Amino acid sequence: MIFDELVEIFKSVMPQTNPDKIKPESVLTSDLGVDSLNMMLLAITVEDKFGIKFESGAKLDTVSDIVEYVEKCKES
């Protein structure tokens, strides 16, 4: 499941984040403390893991936004 794999990515990129706080509805910035550097690292890691590329301007505010984006890209 993509969500479970994202939790693992968060744990490796942002080990200071409590994995129990990572929920589909979690807002990346306010709930999980993702800053611009973390976002870049997360994006690169997700792209490599799933073989996708994020478009600039993609709306990625929550964990579920990332899941939906990956699912959409994998369907294409």
Phi, psi and omega in degrees: 000137184299319181302314181298320178293325177295321177300318178297321178296315177302316181297327180278322183278324183231070184298342180284347180277130177291117182299337178292341179275350183276105180236159179306324183274000181298129176279128187303313185282304187281323182275324186250354177073027179286124174255185186297322179293314177300321181297319178297314180297318177297314182299313180298316181294317178295317178301314180295316183296317187257358179066041180236174173228131175281135174281145175294140182088002177296137181277104182232077182264330183235168177299320180294332174299319179293315179302312181296321179296314180297315179300317180297317181293323182288336177286332184288000000 
